């Protein structure tokens, strides 16, 4: 049985984690060598008018989009809903949890995004930079990474629990 393009289900179960690990190691190495930091890029641009780190952020966005397009061409059935916004209009991302309205997803994304942005600014770096600094032996960054993992679990439990109930009671969901 072919699951996605040329990969069978048995092959995909092995190939996806291996490719993910290889890409993760490559991105981590590039992040360490370049000093990449998305928050630092915006900070340097607005405060010092330096664009070196901001170009790295732009390259990350372009590279991610190009990678998705390449995988969509190679494995078309794996990315059936990739252009969901262009094809179906403003609606929730396919497979999104809790069956909320688009407004509720936007509210929840803004809460999480603002929280991680503020914390990243206070600590002096984006989550990728914190992970790289943890690998370099920075204890403060290790505390951030542990807190980020715990916070993501707590936030997910909040979203799937009383956060959804609160949004539905307010009529947003």
N, C-alpha and C positions, 0 to 999 in steps of 0.2 A: 504494500500500500504506500503510495507516494503522498507525503504530507505537504511538502512545500517544494515545488519545482523539482530539482534533481535529488533532494535529500529524502531518504526514507525516514520513518519515525525513529527507528533504531539508531540510525546514523546521526540524526539531529540531536538525540538525547546525549550523545557523546560530543558531537562537534560544537554545539552551542556553548557549553561551559568551557571547552578548550579555547575556542576563539575569543570568548569573553575574557578569560584569564590572560591570554596573549595581548589582547588590546588594552586591558587594564594595566598590565606591566609596561607596555609601550607608552601609554598616556602618563603613567606615574613617572617613568624615566624622563619623558619630555618635560613634565611639570617640574621635576627636580632640577633638571639641567637649565631650564629657561627661567625659573623663578616665577612661573605663571601664577597669577592671582587676579581673578575678575574684579574683586572689590578694590584691590590695589591699583588696577588699571584705571578705574573710574576716579579713584582718589588722586592718582598722579596726573590724570588729565585735567581735572577741575582745579587742583591746587597748584600744579607746577607746569601744566601744559605739555607734559611728556606723554607720548603716545605708544611707547614700546610695549607695555603690558596690555594696552587696549587693542593693539593689533593681534596679540595672541588670543584675546577674547573673541575678536572678529573671526580669526582663523578657526577657532573651536566651533563657532556656529556654522560657518561655511563647510567645514569638514564633516560635521555631524549630518548636515542636510545632504551633502554629496554621498556620504556613506549610506544613508537611508535610501537615496535614489538608486545607488548601485545594487544594494540588496533587494530593492523592489524589482529591478530588472532581472536579477539572477534568480530570485525566489519570489515570483509574483503572488502566489497564493498566501504567503506568510504576511503580506502587507496589504490585505484587501481594504482595510479601513484607514490607510495612511493619509490620504487626502480627504479626511472626513469633513473638514471645515469647508473645503471648496465644493465637495460633492453633495453634501446634505444640508448645508447652511449651519447656522449657529445651534448646535445641539451637543449634548454631552459626548465625551470621547467614548468610542465603543469599548465596552468592558469595564467602564468606570463603576466603582462600588456605590451602593446605597440608593440608586435610582433617584437621584436628586435633580432639580432643575439646573439649567445652565447658570443662573444667578447664584445658586447655592454653591456650585463648584467654584465660581469666580471668587465668592466671599471666602471660602475655605483656602483657596490658593493664595489670596492676598494676605490672609492671617499668617499662614506658614511662611510665605515669602518675606514679608516684613519682619517676622521674628528672626528668621535665619540671617537676613540682611543686617539687622541691628546687632545681633550677636557677633556676626562676622566683622562688622566695623569696630565694635568694642574690643575684639580680640586681635584685630589687625590683619585679617586675611579670610579669604573664602574657604569653604569646606575642603576643596581640593588642595589648597595650600596647607591647610591644617593637617590633612592626611600625610602630605609629603613631609612636613616638618615633624610629624610623629615618627615617620620612618627614619628621619635624621636624628632622633633621640630627644626631641623637645617635649618635656613633661607637661607643660601647659597645653600644648597641642593635643597630647594624649588625653588629657582631661576633657578637652573639647570634643574629640572624636567619640569618646565613651558617652559623654553627655548627648551628643548628636544622635547616636544610636538609640540610647534610652529615650530621648525626646521624640524620635520618629515613631517608636513603638507606642508611647503614651499618646501622641497626637493621632495616630491611626486608631487607637482604641477610643479616643474622644470623638473622632469623626464618625466612627461606626456606632457609637453609643449615644450618649446624651447630646452631643453636638448636633447630630442629625435630628434628634427629637426637638431640640431647641429651634433649629432652622424651620422645621415643619410646623411647629407651633406658631412661629412668627409669620408664617405664610410665605417665606422665601423659597422653601423647597418645593 
